[in-house]
């Protein structure tokens, strides 16, 4: 195992040695000469507890401006400081003999990329862990949890389902956030888009008529939107009789990416309304009531026409009888006048007779 420290200002490279030759130090350190054009390097041993450094050797390495690479390390077997140069060659420093020796070339020379073999270690609880360069990649715990990454994305099969959650470095559960345009799909359907579609479909349905109060039937179309998703709807509602009414409607979302099949793009409703108890009829009537009322009005019109006809006949009869009465009155009046004339003539004759008799007796 090794640790590596560097200072860009000082141009130093510090390497941790797993085996130290003396008990008074525990780190190797390489520091470049302050002169940027110099190839001279200073080799130190360092006590990390006190920060005390001891110069052990000085060496000049030729090559590029920075011939010593950051891949230098400590040989775990010999304790030598192995310095890797920019030309991929290796040289080793032995502090006991204070000598340098050629170690050949690094095996990484000629490879465009290379990776350390993952290490698999078993846990005491029966699980295992896979690490690369000391960093945990995958860990399987004995309770069945599968941890991916250092601060884990976790999945576990339990109670007939696959559970998924995430934790931070403190072991606290944290949200799983799909970002940077990544969409969460279930059976090819965008979950976020589906949630917005539900809002749009519901909003579109609310724009349709319910059971009408001023007509026997009402139909309409509507539209709704939610989070920039649009839906369209259509439906009708009608009153069957004074205690029963129904309504039916449907809404749909036009074609979208990751919308899923047809069943995922529309919503519908159908319902019946039953009135219980005594019904207080409003001024409006149902279609059946209206039909019955029309029939009743038609019957009343026929009966009214018959009454009018009878009234006319009665009027004609009364008029004829009035004419007869007028004739009878005229006849009666004429007879009355004739009787009066005859009575007056008799009275006058009697008067003349009386006067005549009086006159004759007077003589």
C-alpha positions in Angstrom: 0.0 0.0 0.0 1.3 3.5 -0.7 0.3 7.2 -0.4 1.2 9.9 -2.7 1.5 13.7 -2.0 2.5 16.4 -4.4 3.0 20.2 -4.2 2.7 22.1 -7.5 4.4 25.1 -6.0 7.4 23.3 -4.6 7.5 20.7 -7.3 7.7 17.9 -4.7 6.5 14.3 -4.8 5.9 12.4 -1.5 5.5 8.7 -1.5 4.4 6.5 1.5 6.5 3.4 2.1 4.8 0.3 3.5 8.1 -0.8 4.9 10.4 1.7 6.5 14.1 1.0 7.1 14.3 3.1 10.2 11.8 3.7 12.9 12.3 7.5 12.9 10.7 8.0 9.5 7.8 6.6 7.5 7.6 8.4 4.2 9.9 8.9 1.2 9.9 12.4 -0.4 11.2 13.7 -3.8 11.6 17.4 -4.3 12.7 19.1 -7.5 15.2 21.8 -7.5 13.5 25.2 -7.4 15.1 26.2 -10.7 12.5 25.3 -13.4 15.2 24.4 -15.9 17.1 22.1 -13.6 16.9 18.3 -13.7 18.2 17.9 -10.1 16.1 16.1 -7.5 16.5 15.7 -3.8 15.6 12.4 -2.0 14.3 12.7 1.5 13.0 10.5 4.3 10.2 12.1 6.4 8.7 11.5 9.8 5.0 12.2 9.3 4.4 12.6 13.0 6.9 15.5 13.5 7.2 16.7 9.9 11.0 16.3 10.1 12.7 15.5 6.8 16.2 14.2 6.2 18.0 14.6 2.9 19.3 11.2 1.8 20.5 11.6 -1.8 20.7 14.0 -4.7 20.4 13.0 -8.3 20.1 14.6 -11.7 17.7 13.0 -14.1 17.9 14.0 -17.8 15.0 14.2 -20.2 11.9 16.4 -20.3 11.4 19.4 -18.1 9.8 17.0 -15.5 11.5 13.6 -16.0 10.2 12.1 -12.8 6.6 11.0 -13.1 3.9 10.8 -10.4 3.9 7.0 -10.7 6.9 6.5 -8.5 6.4 4.0 -5.7 8.0 1.9 -2.9 8.9 -1.7 -3.6 7.0 -3.7 -0.9 9.6 -6.5 -0.9 12.9 -4.6 -0.8 11.8 -1.3 0.6 13.6 0.5 -2.2 12.3 3.8 -3.6 11.4 3.1 -7.3 11.4 6.2 -9.4 9.6 6.1 -12.8 10.9 8.5 -15.4 9.1 10.1 -18.3 10.7 7.6 -20.8 9.1 4.8 -18.8 12.4 3.6 -17.4 12.7 2.7 -13.7 15.5 3.3 -11.3 15.7 2.3 -7.6 17.3 3.9 -4.6 18.6 1.7 -1.7 18.9 3.8 1.4 21.0 1.1 3.2 23.8 1.2 0.5 22.9 4.7 -0.6 23.1 3.5 -4.2 20.9 3.6 -7.4 20.3 0.7 -9.7 18.6 0.3 -13.0 15.2 -1.5 -12.7 14.4 -1.7 -16.5 11.2 -0.3 -18.0 7.7 -0.1 -16.5 5.3 -2.7 -17.8 2.9 0.1 -18.5 5.1 1.4 -21.3 3.3 1.1 -24.7 -0.2 0.8 -23.3 -2.6 3.5 -24.2 -4.7 2.7 -21.1 -4.4 0.2 -18.3 -6.4 -0.7 -15.2 -5.6 -2.5 -12.0 -7.2 -5.9 -11.6 -10.2 -5.7 -9.3 -9.7 -7.3 -5.9 -12.5 -9.5 -4.4 -12.5 -9.8 -0.6 -14.9 -11.7 1.6 -16.8 -10.2 4.5 -17.1 -11.8 7.9 -20.9 -11.8 7.5 -20.7 -14.0 4.4 -20.8 -11.2 1.8 -18.1 -10.0 -0.6 -16.7 -6.7 -1.9 -15.0 -5.8 -5.2 -12.5 -3.0 -5.2 -10.5 -1.3 -7.9 -7.5 0.8 -6.7 -8.8 0.7 -3.2 -12.2 2.1 -4.1 -15.3 0.0 -3.6 -17.2 -0.8 -6.8 -19.7 -3.5 -5.7 -20.4 -5.0 -2.3 -22.8 -7.8 -1.7 -23.9 -8.1 2.0 -25.1 -11.3 3.7 -28.7 -9.9 4.0 -28.9 -9.8 0.2 -28.3 -6.0 -0.3 -26.2 -5.2 -3.4 -24.3 -1.9 -3.0 -22.9 -0.2 -6.1 -20.4 2.6 -5.6 -18.7 4.0 -2.6 -21.8 6.0 -1.4 -24.2 3.3 -2.5 -27.0 2.8 -4.9 -28.6 -0.3 -3.3 -31.0 -2.9 -4.5 -32.4 -5.9 -2.8 -34.9 -8.7 -3.6 -37.3 -9.0 -0.7 -41.0 -10.1 -0.1 -41.4 -10.9 -3.8 -40.2 -7.5 -5.1 -36.9 -5.8 -6.0 -36.4 -2.8 -3.7 -34.1 0.1 -4.8 -32.8 3.0 -2.7 -29.6 5.0 -2.1 -27.5 6.1 0.8 -24.9 8.8 1.4 -21.5 8.4 3.2 -23.3 8.6 6.6 -25.6 5.8 5.8 -28.7 8.1 5.4 -31.2 7.3 2.7 -31.2 9.9 -0.1 -33.3 10.5 -3.2 -32.5 8.9 -6.5 -32.7 11.7 -9.1 -32.7 11.1 -12.9 -31.2 14.2 -14.4 -29.5 15.7 -17.5 -32.3 14.7 -19.8 -32.4 11.0 -18.7 -36.0 9.7 -18.6 -37.3 7.0 -16.3 -39.2 4.5 -18.5 -41.5 1.7 -17.4 -42.5 -0.7 -20.2 -41.3 2.0 -22.6 -43.5 4.7 -21.1 -42.0 7.9 -19.7 -43.2 8.0 -16.0 -42.9 11.8 -15.7 -44.8 12.4 -18.9 -47.4 9.9 -17.8 -48.0 11.8 -14.6 -48.4 15.1 -16.5 -50.8 13.4 -18.9 -53.0 12.3 -16.1 -53.4 15.9 -15.0 -54.1 17.1 -18.6 -56.7 14.3 -19.1 -58.5 15.1 -15.9 -58.5 18.8 -16.6 -60.0 18.1 -20.1 -62.8 16.0 -18.6 -63.8 18.8 -16.2 -64.6 21.0 -19.2 -67.5 18.8 -20.3 -71.2 19.2 -19.4 -72.8 17.3 -16.5 -76.6 16.5 -16.3 -78.3 19.5 -17.9 -80.8 21.6 -16.0 -82.2 23.6 -18.9 -82.4 21.0 -21.7 -83.1 17.2 -21.9 -79.6 16.5 -23.3 -76.2 18.4 -23.5 -73.0 17.5 -25.4 -69.7 19.3 -25.6 -65.9 19.2 -26.2 -63.1 20.4 -24.0 -59.4 20.7 -23.6 -57.0 20.7 -20.6 -53.3 21.2 -19.9 -50.8 20.3 -17.2 -47.1 20.9 -17.2 -47.1 21.7 -21.0 -49.0 18.5 -21.8 -52.3 18.9 -23.6 -55.4 16.7 -23.8 -58.8 16.9 -25.6 -62.2 15.6 -24.6 -65.8 15.1 -25.7 -68.9 13.8 -24.0 -72.7 14.0 -23.5 -75.1 14.0 -20.5 -78.9 13.4 -20.5 -81.9 13.0 -18.1 -83.7 9.7 -18.8 -86.6 10.3 -16.4 -87.3 12.3 -13.2 -85.1 9.9 -11.1 -82.4 8.7 -13.5 -79.8 10.5 -15.6 -76.5 9.4 -17.2 -73.3 11.0 -18.6 -70.5 9.6 -20.7 -67.2 11.3 -21.8 -63.6 10.5 -22.9 -60.4 12.5 -23.2 -57.1 11.7 -25.0 -53.6 13.0 -25.4 -52.1 13.4 -28.9 -49.1 11.3 -29.9 -46.0 11.7 -27.7 -42.5 10.2 -27.5 -42.4 7.4 -24.9 -46.2 7.6 -24.6 -46.7 3.8 -24.6 -49.6 2.0 -26.2 -53.1 3.4 -26.8 -54.4 2.4 -23.4 -51.9 4.9 -21.9 -53.0 7.9 -23.9 -56.7 8.2 -23.1 -59.1 8.4 -20.2 -62.9 7.9 -20.0 -65.9 8.1 -17.7 -69.5 6.9 -17.6 -72.0 7.3 -14.8 -75.6 7.1 -13.8 -77.4 9.4 -11.3 -80.2 8.0 -9.2 -82.5 10.2 -7.2 -83.9 8.7 -4.0 -87.0 9.8 -2.1 -89.6 12.3 -3.1 -88.7 14.3 -6.2 -89.5 18.0 -6.3 -89.9 18.6 -10.0 -88.2 21.7 -11.2 -89.4 23.8 -14.0 -87.5 21.6 -16.4 -88.9 18.2 -17.6 -87.4 15.1 -19.0 -87.7 13.9 -22.6 -90.4 11.3 -21.6 -92.3 13.9 -19.6 -92.1 16.3 -22.4 -93.5 13.7 -24.9 -96.4 12.9 -22.5 -97.1 16.6 -22.1 -97.2 17.1 -25.8 -99.7 14.2 -26.2 -101.8 15.7 -23.4 -101.7 19.1 -25.0 -102.7 17.6 -28.4 -105.7 15.9 -26.7 -106.7 19.1 -25.0 -106.5 20.9 -28.4 -108.9 18.4 -29.9 -111.3 18.6 -27.0 -111.1 22.4 -27.1 -111.9 22.3 -30.8 -114.9 20.2 -30.1 -116.0 22.6 -27.4 -115.7 25.5 -29.8 -117.8 23.6 -32.4 -120.5 22.9 -29.8 -120.4 26.5 -28.6 -120.9 27.7 -32.2 -123.9 25.4 -32.6 -125.4 26.7 -29.4 -124.8 30.3 -30.6 -126.6 29.5 -33.9 -129.5 27.9 -31.9 -129.7 30.9 -29.6 -129.6 33.3 -32.6 -132.4 31.4 -34.3 -134.5 31.4 -31.1 -133.9 35.1 -30.7 -135.2 35.7 -34.2 -138.3 33.6 -33.3 -138.8 35.5 -30.1 -138.6 38.8 -32.0 -141.3 37.7 -34.4 -143.5 36.6 -31.6 -143.1 39.9 -29.8 -144.0 41.8 -33.0 -147.1 39.6 -33.4 -148.1 40.1 -29.8 -147.6 43.8 -30.0 -149.7 44.0 -33.1 -152.4 42.1 -31.5 -152.2 44.3 -28.5 -152.5 47.4 -30.5 -155.5 46.0 -32.4 -157.2 45.2 -29.1 -156.6 48.6 -27.8 -158.1 50.2 -31.0 -161.2 48.0 -30.8 -161.6 48.8 -27.1 -161.3 52.6 -27.8 -163.9 52.4 -30.7 -166.4 50.5 -28.5 -165.9 53.0 -25.7 -166.4 55.9 -28.1 -169.6 54.3 -29.5 -170.9 53.9 -26.0 -170.1 57.5 -25.2 -172.0 58.7 -28.3 -175.0 56.4 -27.4 -175.1 57.8 -23.9 -174.9 61.4 -25.0 -177.7 60.7 -27.5 -179.8 59.2 -24.9 -179.2 62.1 -22.6 -180.0 64.6 -25.3 -183.3 62.8 -26.3 -184.4 62.7 -22.7 -183.7 66.4 -22.3 -186.0 67.2 -25.1 
